[in-house]
Amino acid sequence: MEKRLPRIKALLTPGEVAKRSGVAVSALHFYESKGLIKSIP
């Protein structure tokens, strides 16, 4: 049986993602510009 991940209840700001992941916000924007990650519109 396949396990499903729980749904995300709230969206995170770029700052929150950066803090939780230990990378700079500018790094997140760079990764997004290179197509490595996507933001939710």
N, C-alpha and C positions, 0 to 999 in steps of 0.2 A: 504494500500500500504506500502510495506517495504522500509524503508530508508536505503541507503547504505552509509558507511563511505567513505570519500574522499581518494583517493589513496595517498600513501606516495611518495613525489617527490624526497626526498633525504634521504639517510641512515644516522643514527646518530652513532657517536663513543661511546664506553662505557663511556667515560668521559662526553660527552654531555647528555647521558641518566641519568647518576648519578647526574649531576648538575640539570637537569630538574625535577628529581624525589625526590631529597633530600636524596639519599642514597650514600654510598661509592661505588667506583668501585669494591672493594673487595667483597662487599655484592652482587653486581650483578653477579660476578663470582661464588660466593657461591650458589646463587639461581639457576644459570645455572647448576652447578654440581649436584644439588638435583632434577633437572628436572622441576623446577617451572617456568622457562622462557627458551626461546630458542633464540640463535643468528642466524642470517642469514649468510650462508657461502659466 
